[in-house]
Amino acid sequence: MNEKPQKLQVVVLLQLITGILSILGVAVAIVVTCGMALLFLVPIYSLATGIMAVVSGAMGLGKNPRHGLYKTVAIMQIVAIISFDIPALVSGILGLVFLGDPNVQAFLEAKPDA
């Protein structure tokens, strides 16, 4: 199985896009509040989730998309509802559903071709 399943490609793109949106949202909050947003834990969690999602999405776009961050980031995105990050919530739920597909699981568990 050499080619990425389409559902995995969707997960990669969702994580990449929502990660960028989360980072931009925190950046806007920091600018609007003149840095006061950093005093609270919620924006810091959103920033960490956004960075993890961008890293996971970027790694998924590479030659070897088999890594263990997809499920972790999806769960982090669901927990991001504490910061009212609805796109991350939707991305996390869809990510967990798509990662549960047997074709995606078989692809991720298979050894990469040399």
N, CA, C and O atoms as a GROMACS GRO file, in nm:
protein
  456
    1MET      N    1   0.085  -0.117   0.000
    1MET     CA    2   0.000   0.000   0.000
    1MET      C    3   0.090   0.124   0.000
    1MET      O    4   0.142   0.164   0.104
    2ASN      N    5   0.108   0.182  -0.115
    2ASN     CA    6   0.201   0.294  -0.130
    2ASN      C    7   0.134   0.430  -0.125
    2ASN      O    8   0.192   0.527  -0.078
    3GLU      N    9   0.011   0.437  -0.173
    3GLU     CA   10  -0.055   0.566  -0.185
    3GLU      C   11  -0.135   0.599  -0.059
    3GLU      O   12  -0.200   0.513   0.000
    4LYS      N   13  -0.129   0.726  -0.019
    4LYS     CA   14  -0.203   0.772   0.099
    4LYS      C   15  -0.353   0.758   0.074
    4LYS      O   16  -0.402   0.798  -0.031
    5PRO      N   17  -0.425   0.702   0.171
    5PRO     CA   18  -0.571   0.700   0.158
    5PRO      C   19  -0.626   0.843   0.156
    5PRO      O   20  -0.569   0.933   0.217
    6GLN      N   21  -0.735   0.862   0.086
    6GLN     CA   22  -0.792   0.995   0.072
    6GLN      C   23  -0.836   1.052   0.207
    6GLN      O   24  -0.825   1.173   0.229
    7LYS      N   25  -0.886   0.968   0.296
    7LYS     CA   26  -0.928   1.017   0.427
    7LYS      C   27  -0.809   1.068   0.508
    7LYS      O   28  -0.823   1.162   0.586
    8LEU      N   29  -0.693   1.007   0.490
    8LEU     CA   30  -0.574   1.055   0.560
    8LEU      C   31  -0.531   1.190   0.503
    8LEU      O   32  -0.486   1.277   0.577
    9GLN      N   33  -0.544   1.208   0.373
    9GLN     CA   34  -0.512   1.337   0.312
    9GLN      C   35  -0.605   1.446   0.365
    9GLN      O   36  -0.562   1.560   0.386
   10VAL      N   37  -0.731   1.412   0.386
   10VAL     CA   38  -0.826   1.508   0.442
   10VAL      C   39  -0.785   1.546   0.584
   10VAL      O   40  -0.788   1.664   0.620
   11VAL      N   41  -0.746   1.446   0.664
   11VAL     CA   42  -0.702   1.473   0.802
   11VAL      C   43  -0.580   1.566   0.802
   11VAL      O   44  -0.574   1.660   0.881
   12VAL      N   45  -0.485   1.538   0.713
   12VAL     CA   46  -0.364   1.620   0.705
   12VAL      C   47  -0.399   1.764   0.671
   12VAL      O   48  -0.349   1.857   0.735
   13LEU      N   49  -0.483   1.784   0.572
   13LEU     CA   50  -0.520   1.920   0.532
   13LEU      C   51  -0.602   1.991   0.639
   13LEU      O   52  -0.583   2.110   0.663
   14LEU      N   53  -0.694   1.919   0.702
   14LEU     CA   54  -0.773   1.980   0.810
   14LEU      C   55  -0.683   2.025   0.924
   14LEU      O   56  -0.700   2.135   0.977
   15GLN      N   57  -0.587   1.940   0.962
   15GLN     CA   58  -0.499   1.977   1.072
   15GLN      C   59  -0.412   2.096   1.034
   15GLN      O   60  -0.389   2.184   1.116
   16LEU      N   61  -0.364   2.098   0.912
   16LEU     CA   62  -0.281   2.209   0.867
   16LEU      C   63  -0.359   2.341   0.866
   16LEU      O   64  -0.312   2.443   0.916
   17ILE      N   65  -0.477   2.338   0.809
   17ILE     CA   66  -0.558   2.461   0.798
   17ILE      C   67  -0.605   2.510   0.935
   17ILE      O   68  -0.594   2.628   0.965
   18THR      N   69  -0.658   2.419   1.018
   18THR     CA   70  -0.706   2.464   1.149
   18THR      C   71  -0.591   2.504   1.241
   18THR      O   72  -0.609   2.587   1.329
   19GLY      N   73  -0.475   2.444   1.221
   19GLY     CA   74  -0.357   2.485   1.298
   19GLY      C   75  -0.318   2.628   1.266
   19GLY      O   76  -0.290   2.708   1.356
   20ILE      N   77  -0.318   2.660   1.138
   20ILE     CA   78  -0.286   2.797   1.096
   20ILE      C   79  -0.390   2.895   1.149
   20ILE      O   80  -0.356   3.003   1.196
   21LEU      N   81  -0.519   2.857   1.142
   21LEU     CA   82  -0.626   2.944   1.194
   21LEU      C   83  -0.612   2.965   1.344
   21LEU      O   84  -0.635   3.076   1.394
   22SER      N   85  -0.575   2.860   1.418
   22SER     CA   86  -0.558   2.874   1.563
   22SER      C   87  -0.443   2.969   1.597
   22SER      O   88  -0.456   3.054   1.685
   23ILE      N   89  -0.333   2.955   1.525
   23ILE     CA   90  -0.218   3.043   1.549
   23ILE      C   91  -0.254   3.188   1.517
   23ILE      O   92  -0.219   3.279   1.592
   24LEU      N   93  -0.322   3.207   1.405
   24LEU     CA   94  -0.364   3.343   1.369
   24LEU      C   95  -0.462   3.401   1.470
   24LEU      O   96  -0.455   3.520   1.502
   25GLY      N   97  -0.553   3.319   1.521
   25GLY     CA   98  -0.649   3.365   1.620
   25GLY      C   99  -0.581   3.409   1.748
   25GLY      O  100  -0.618   3.511   1.807
   26VAL      N  101  -0.481   3.333   1.792
   26VAL     CA  102  -0.408   3.372   1.913
   26VAL      C  103  -0.328   3.500   1.886
   26VAL      O  104  -0.320   3.588   1.972
   27ALA      N  105  -0.268   3.510   1.768
   27ALA     CA  106  -0.191   3.630   1.735
   27ALA      C  107  -0.281   3.753   1.736
   27ALA      O  108  -0.242   3.859   1.786
   28VAL      N  109  -0.401   3.741   1.682
   28VAL     CA  110  -0.496   3.853   1.683
   28VAL      C  111  -0.536   3.887   1.826
   28VAL      O  112  -0.545   4.004   1.862
   29ALA      N  113  -0.559   3.786   1.909
   29ALA     CA  114  -0.596   3.810   2.049
   29ALA      C  115  -0.485   3.881   2.124
   29ALA      O  116  -0.511   3.968   2.207
   30ILE      N  117  -0.361   3.845   2.095
   30ILE     CA  118  -0.248   3.909   2.161
   30ILE      C  119  -0.237   4.056   2.119
   30ILE      O  120  -0.213   4.143   2.202
   31VAL      N  121  -0.255   4.082   1.991
   31VAL     CA  122  -0.245   4.219   1.941
   31VAL      C  123  -0.360   4.304   1.995
   31VAL      O  124  -0.338   4.417   2.040
   32VAL      N  125  -0.481   4.251   1.992
   32VAL     CA  126  -0.597   4.327   2.036
   32VAL      C  127  -0.590   4.358   2.185
   32VAL      O  128  -0.631   4.466   2.228
   33THR      N  129  -0.540   4.264   2.264
   33THR     CA  130  -0.535   4.285   2.409
   33THR      C  131  -0.400   4.340   2.455
   33THR      O  132  -0.372   4.343   2.575
   34CYS      N  133  -0.318   4.381   2.362
   34CYS     CA  134  -0.185   4.436   2.394
   34CYS      C  135  -0.102   4.339   2.479
   34CYS      O  136  -0.030   4.382   2.569
   35GLY      N  137  -0.112   4.212   2.450
   35GLY     CA  138  -0.031   4.112   2.519
   35GLY      C  139  -0.095   4.054   2.643
   35GLY      O  140  -0.042   3.958   2.700
   36MET      N  141  -0.206   4.108   2.687
   36MET     CA  142  -0.269   4.060   2.810
   36MET      C  143  -0.326   3.919   2.793
   36MET      O  144  -0.345   3.849   2.892
   37ALA      N  145  -0.352   3.876   2.671
   37ALA     CA  146  -0.407   3.742   2.648
   37ALA      C  147  -0.309   3.634   2.692
   37ALA      O  148  -0.351   3.522   2.722
   38LEU      N  149  -0.182   3.665   2.695
   38LEU     CA  150  -0.082   3.566   2.736
   38LEU      C  151  -0.086   3.537   2.886
   38LEU      O  152  -0.024   3.442   2.933
   39LEU      N  153  -0.158   3.618   2.960
   39LEU     CA  154  -0.170   3.594   3.104
   39LEU      C  155  -0.266   3.480   3.136
   39LEU      O  156  -0.270   3.432   3.249
   40PHE      N  157  -0.343   3.438   3.038
   40PHE     CA  158  -0.441   3.333   3.058
   40PHE      C  159  -0.395   3.204   2.991
   40PHE      O  160  -0.320   3.208   2.893
   41LEU      N  161  -0.439   3.092   3.044
   41LEU     CA  162  -0.394   2.961   2.996
   41LEU      C  163  -0.459   2.923   2.863
   41LEU      O  164  -0.398   2.853   2.782
   42VAL      N  165  -0.581   2.967   2.840
   42VAL     CA  166  -0.656   2.925   2.722
   42VAL      C  167  -0.586   2.964   2.591
   42VAL      O  168  -0.574   2.879   2.503
   43PRO      N  169  -0.541   3.088   2.574
   43PRO     CA  170  -0.472   3.121   2.448
   43PRO      C  171  -0.341   3.043   2.431
   43PRO      O  172  -0.302   3.009   2.320
   44ILE      N  173  -0.275   3.015   2.542
   44ILE     CA  174  -0.150   2.939   2.533
   44ILE      C  175  -0.180   2.797   2.487
   44ILE      O  176  -0.104   2.741   2.407
   45TYR      N  177  -0.290   2.738   2.536
   45TYR     CA  178  -0.329   2.604   2.490
   45TYR      C  179  -0.364   2.607   2.342
   45TYR      O  180  -0.326   2.517   2.267
   46SER      N  181  -0.437   2.710   2.298
   46SER     CA  182  -0.471   2.722   2.156
   46SER      C  183  -0.347   2.736   2.071
   46SER      O  184  -0.339   2.680   1.961
   47LEU      N  185  -0.250   2.812   2.119
   47LEU     CA  186  -0.125   2.828   2.045
   47LEU      C  187  -0.050   2.695   2.035
   47LEU      O  188   0.000   2.660   1.928
   48ALA      N  189  -0.043   2.621   2.145
   48ALA     CA  190   0.024   2.490   2.143
   48ALA      C  191  -0.048   2.393   2.050
   48ALA      O  192   0.016   2.319   1.976
   49THR      N  193  -0.181   2.393   2.055
   49THR     CA  194  -0.258   2.306   1.966
   49THR      C  195  -0.237   2.344   1.820
   49THR      O  196  -0.221   2.257   1.735
   50GLY      N  197  -0.235   2.473   1.792
   50GLY     CA  198  -0.212   2.519   1.655
   50GLY      C  199  -0.075   2.480   1.604
   50GLY      O  200  -0.061   2.435   1.490
   51ILE      N  201   0.026   2.495   1.688
   51ILE     CA  202   0.162   2.457   1.646
   51ILE      C  203   0.170   2.307   1.621
   51ILE      O  204   0.227   2.264   1.521
   52MET      N  205   0.113   2.228   1.713
   52MET     CA  206   0.115   2.081   1.695
   52MET      C  207   0.040   2.041   1.567
   52MET      O  208   0.084   1.951   1.495
   53ALA      N  209  -0.072   2.107   1.539
   53ALA     CA  210  -0.150   2.074   1.420
   53ALA      C  211  -0.072   2.108   1.292
   53ALA      O  212  -0.075   2.033   1.195
   54VAL      N  213  -0.004   2.223   1.293
   54VAL     CA  214   0.075   2.260   1.175
   54VAL      C  215   0.191   2.162   1.155
   54VAL      O  216   0.219   2.122   1.043
   55VAL      N  217   0.256   2.124   1.263
   55VAL     CA  218   0.366   2.027   1.253
   55VAL      C  219   0.315   1.894   1.201
   55VAL      O  220   0.376   1.834   1.111
   56SER      N  221   0.203   1.846   1.256
   56SER     CA  222   0.146   1.719   1.212
   56SER      C  223   0.104   1.725   1.065
   56SER      O  224   0.130   1.632   0.989
   57GLY      N  225   0.039   1.835   1.026
   57GLY     CA  226  -0.004   1.850   0.887
   57GLY      C  227   0.114   1.859   0.792
   57GLY      O  228   0.110   1.800   0.684
   58ALA      N  229   0.218   1.932   0.831
   58ALA     CA  230   0.336   1.945   0.745
   58ALA      C  231   0.407   1.811   0.731
   58ALA      O  232   0.454   1.776   0.622
   59MET      N  233   0.416   1.736   0.841
   59MET     CA  234   0.479   1.604   0.833
   59MET      C  235   0.397   1.509   0.746
   59MET      O  236   0.452   1.424   0.677
   60GLY      N  237   0.265   1.525   0.751
   60GLY     CA  238   0.178   1.441   0.669
   60GLY      C  239   0.187   1.470   0.521
   60GLY      O  240   0.153   1.384   0.439
   61LEU      N  241   0.233   1.589   0.486
   61LEU     CA  242   0.248   1.623   0.344
   61LEU      C  243   0.378   1.569   0.286
   61LEU      O  244   0.397   1.569   0.165
   62GLY      N  245   0.468   1.522   0.373
   62GLY     CA  246   0.599   1.474   0.328
   62GLY      C  247   0.593   1.338   0.262
   62GLY      O  248   0.485   1.282   0.239
   63LYS      N  249   0.712   1.285   0.231
   63LYS     CA  250   0.721   1.155   0.163
   63LYS      C  251   0.676   1.040   0.251
   63LYS      O  252   0.615   0.945   0.202
   64ASN      N  253   0.704   1.048   0.380
   64ASN     CA  254   0.665   0.942   0.473
   64ASN      C  255   0.563   0.997   0.573
   64ASN      O  256   0.602   1.051   0.677
   65PRO      N  257   0.434   0.986   0.543
   65PRO     CA  258   0.333   1.046   0.631
   65PRO      C  259   0.298   0.962   0.753
   65PRO      O  260   0.202   0.993   0.823
   66ARG      N  261   0.373   0.857   0.778
   66ARG     CA  262   0.342   0.769   0.891
   66ARG      C  263   0.409   0.823   1.017
   66ARG      O  264   0.530   0.805   1.036
   67HIS      N  265   0.333   0.886   1.101
   67HIS     CA  266   0.382   0.932   1.230
   67HIS      C  267   0.267   0.925   1.330
   67HIS      O  268   0.152   0.909   1.291
   68GLY      N  269   0.297   0.936   1.455
   68GLY     CA  270   0.197   0.915   1.558
   68GLY      C  271   0.126   1.040   1.609
   68GLY      O  272   0.061   1.035   1.714
   69LEU      N  273   0.138   1.151   1.539
   69LEU     CA  274   0.079   1.275   1.588
   69LEU      C  275  -0.068   1.296   1.549
   69LEU      O  276  -0.136   1.377   1.611
   70TYR      N  277  -0.116   1.225   1.450
   70TYR     CA  278  -0.251   1.253   1.400
   70TYR      C  279  -0.356   1.243   1.510
   70TYR      O  280  -0.434   1.336   1.530
   71LYS      N  281  -0.358   1.131   1.580
   71LYS     CA  282  -0.460   1.110   1.682
   71LYS      C  283  -0.440   1.205   1.801
   71LYS      O  284  -0.538   1.255   1.857
   72THR      N  285  -0.316   1.228   1.838
   72THR     CA  286  -0.288   1.319   1.949
   72THR      C  287  -0.339   1.459   1.918
   72THR      O  288  -0.404   1.523   2.001
   73VAL      N  289  -0.309   1.506   1.798
   73VAL     CA  290  -0.354   1.641   1.758
   73VAL      C  291  -0.506   1.647   1.748
   73VAL      O  292  -0.566   1.747   1.787
   74ALA      N  293  -0.569   1.540   1.698
   74ALA     CA  294  -0.715   1.539   1.688
   74ALA      C  295  -0.778   1.552   1.827
   74ALA      O  296  -0.876   1.624   1.845
   75ILE      N  297  -0.722   1.481   1.925
   75ILE     CA  298  -0.775   1.491   2.061
   75ILE      C  299  -0.750   1.630   2.119
   75ILE      O  300  -0.837   1.686   2.185
   76MET      N  301  -0.631   1.686   2.094
   76MET     CA  302  -0.602   1.822   2.140
   76MET      C  303  -0.698   1.922   2.078
   76MET      O  304  -0.740   2.018   2.144
   77GLN      N  305  -0.734   1.900   1.951
   77GLN     CA  306  -0.825   1.993   1.885
   77GLN      C  307  -0.965   1.984   1.945
   77GLN      O  308  -1.035   2.085   1.954
   78ILE      N  309  -1.007   1.866   1.986
   78ILE     CA  310  -1.138   1.853   2.050
   78ILE      C  311  -1.138   1.925   2.184
   78ILE      O  312  -1.235   1.993   2.219
   79VAL      N  313  -1.030   1.911   2.260
   79VAL     CA  314  -1.021   1.978   2.390
   79VAL      C  315  -1.013   2.130   2.373
   79VAL      O  316  -1.042   2.204   2.467
   80ALA      N  317  -0.975   2.177   2.254
   80ALA     CA  318  -0.964   2.322   2.229
   80ALA      C  319  -1.099   2.392   2.233
   80ALA      O  320  -1.106   2.513   2.214
   81ILE      N  321  -1.206   2.317   2.257
   81ILE     CA  322  -1.337   2.380   2.272
   81ILE      C  323  -1.337   2.472   2.394
   81ILE      O  324  -1.422   2.561   2.405
   82ILE      N  325  -1.243   2.450   2.487
   82ILE     CA  326  -1.234   2.539   2.604
   82ILE      C  327  -1.199   2.681   2.563
   82ILE      O  328  -1.225   2.776   2.636
   83SER      N  329  -1.139   2.696   2.444
   83SER     CA  330  -1.108   2.830   2.394
   83SER      C  331  -1.205   2.872   2.283
   83SER      O  332  -1.179   2.964   2.207
   84PHE      N  333  -1.317   2.802   2.275
   84PHE     CA  334  -1.422   2.831   2.176
   84PHE      C  335  -1.370   2.822   2.033
   84PHE      O  336  -1.413   2.899   1.947
   85ASP      N  337  -1.280   2.728   2.008
   85ASP     CA  338  -1.223   2.709   1.876
   85ASP      C  339  -1.306   2.604   1.802
   85ASP      O  340  -1.273   2.486   1.802
   86ILE      N  341  -1.414   2.649   1.739
   86ILE     CA  342  -1.508   2.559   1.673
   86ILE      C  343  -1.445   2.488   1.552
   86ILE      O  344  -1.467   2.368   1.536
   87PRO      N  345  -1.366   2.558   1.467
   87PRO     CA  346  -1.303   2.485   1.355
   87PRO      C  347  -1.212   2.372   1.404
   87PRO      O  348  -1.208   2.266   1.342
   88ALA      N  349  -1.139   2.393   1.512
   88ALA     CA  350  -1.053   2.288   1.565
   88ALA      C  351  -1.136   2.172   1.619
   88ALA      O  352  -1.099   2.056   1.602
   89LEU      N  353  -1.248   2.202   1.682
   89LEU     CA  354  -1.337   2.097   1.732
   89LEU      C  355  -1.387   2.009   1.617
   89LEU      O  356  -1.382   1.887   1.625
   90VAL      N  357  -1.434   2.072   1.512
   90VAL     CA  358  -1.485   1.998   1.396
   90VAL      C  359  -1.372   1.917   1.332
   90VAL      O  360  -1.391   1.801   1.296
   91SER      N  361  -1.255   1.978   1.318
   91SER     CA  362  -1.140   1.908   1.261
   91SER      C  363  -1.100   1.789   1.346
   91SER      O  364  -1.067   1.683   1.293
   92GLY      N  365  -1.102   1.805   1.478
   92GLY     CA  366  -1.066   1.695   1.567
   92GLY      C  367  -1.162   1.579   1.558
   92GLY      O  368  -1.121   1.463   1.554
   93ILE      N  369  -1.291   1.609   1.556
   93ILE     CA  370  -1.392   1.503   1.547
   93ILE      C  371  -1.381   1.431   1.414
   93ILE      O  372  -1.380   1.308   1.409
   94LEU      N  373  -1.373   1.507   1.304
   94LEU     CA  374  -1.358   1.444   1.172
   94LEU      C  375  -1.228   1.365   1.164
   94LEU      O  376  -1.224   1.257   1.104
   95GLY      N  377  -1.122   1.418   1.224
   95GLY     CA  378  -0.994   1.348   1.222
   95GLY      C  379  -1.002   1.214   1.291
   95GLY      O  380  -0.952   1.114   1.238
   96LEU      N  381  -1.064   1.208   1.408
   96LEU     CA  382  -1.077   1.080   1.478
   96LEU      C  383  -1.165   0.982   1.402
   96LEU      O  384  -1.137   0.862   1.400
   97VAL      N  385  -1.271   1.033   1.339
   97VAL     CA  386  -1.358   0.945   1.261
   97VAL      C  387  -1.281   0.890   1.140
   97VAL      O  388  -1.286   0.769   1.114
   98PHE      N  389  -1.211   0.976   1.068
   98PHE     CA  390  -1.138   0.932   0.950
   98PHE      C  391  -1.020   0.842   0.986
   98PHE      O  392  -0.988   0.750   0.911
   99LEU      N  393  -0.954   0.868   1.099
   99LEU     CA  394  -0.842   0.784   1.140
   99LEU      C  395  -0.888   0.645   1.184
   99LEU      O  396  -0.808   0.552   1.189
  100GLY      N  397  -1.015   0.631   1.216
  100GLY     CA  398  -1.070   0.501   1.253
  100GLY      C  399  -1.101   0.413   1.134
  100GLY      O  400  -1.135   0.296   1.152
  101ASP      N  401  -1.091   0.466   1.013
  101ASP     CA  402  -1.117   0.388   0.893
  101ASP      C  403  -1.015   0.274   0.880
  101ASP      O  404  -0.896   0.298   0.901
  102PRO      N  405  -1.058   0.154   0.847
  102PRO     CA  406  -0.964   0.041   0.837
  102PRO      C  407  -0.853   0.062   0.733
  102PRO      O  408  -0.740   0.020   0.755
  103ASN      N  409  -0.884   0.127   0.622
  103ASN     CA  410  -0.780   0.153   0.520
  103ASN      C  411  -0.673   0.247   0.573
  103ASN      O  412  -0.554   0.228   0.547
  104VAL      N  413  -0.714   0.350   0.647
  104VAL     CA  414  -0.620   0.446   0.703
  104VAL      C  415  -0.534   0.377   0.809
  104VAL      O  416  -0.412   0.396   0.813
  105GLN      N  417  -0.596   0.297   0.896
  105GLN     CA  418  -0.521   0.227   0.998
  105GLN      C  419  -0.420   0.131   0.937
  105GLN      O  420  -0.307   0.121   0.984
  106ALA      N  421  -0.462   0.059   0.832
  106ALA     CA  422  -0.370  -0.034   0.766
  106ALA      C  423  -0.252   0.040   0.704
  106ALA      O  424  -0.139  -0.007   0.710
  107PHE      N  425  -0.279   0.155   0.645
  107PHE     CA  426  -0.172   0.234   0.584
  107PHE      C  427  -0.074   0.284   0.690
  107PHE      O  428   0.047   0.277   0.670
  108LEU      N  429  -0.126   0.333   0.802
  108LEU     CA  430  -0.039   0.387   0.906
  108LEU      C  431   0.042   0.279   0.977
  108LEU      O  432   0.153   0.305   1.024
  109GLU      N  433  -0.014   0.158   0.985
  109GLU     CA  434   0.058   0.050   1.051
  109GLU      C  435   0.157  -0.022   0.961
  109GLU      O  436   0.246  -0.092   1.009
  110ALA      N  437   0.141  -0.006   0.828
  110ALA     CA  438   0.231  -0.072   0.733
  110ALA      C  439   0.369  -0.009   0.738
  110ALA      O  440   0.382   0.111   0.764
  111LYS      N  441   0.469  -0.089   0.714
  111LYS     CA  442   0.606  -0.035   0.709
  111LYS      C  443   0.624   0.040   0.578
  111LYS      O  444   0.573  -0.003   0.474
  112PRO      N  445   0.696   0.151   0.582
  112PRO     CA  446   0.718   0.227   0.457
  112PRO      C  447   0.806   0.148   0.360
  112PRO      O  448   0.896   0.074   0.400
  113ASP      N  449   0.777   0.166   0.234
  113ASP     CA  450   0.857   0.098   0.131
  113ASP      C  451   0.992   0.166   0.121
  113ASP      O  452   1.005   0.287   0.132
  114ALA      N  453   1.093   0.083   0.099
  114ALA     CA  454   1.232   0.135   0.091
  114ALA      C  455   1.259   0.201  -0.041
  114ALA      O  456   1.369   0.249  -0.064
   0.00000   0.00000   0.00000
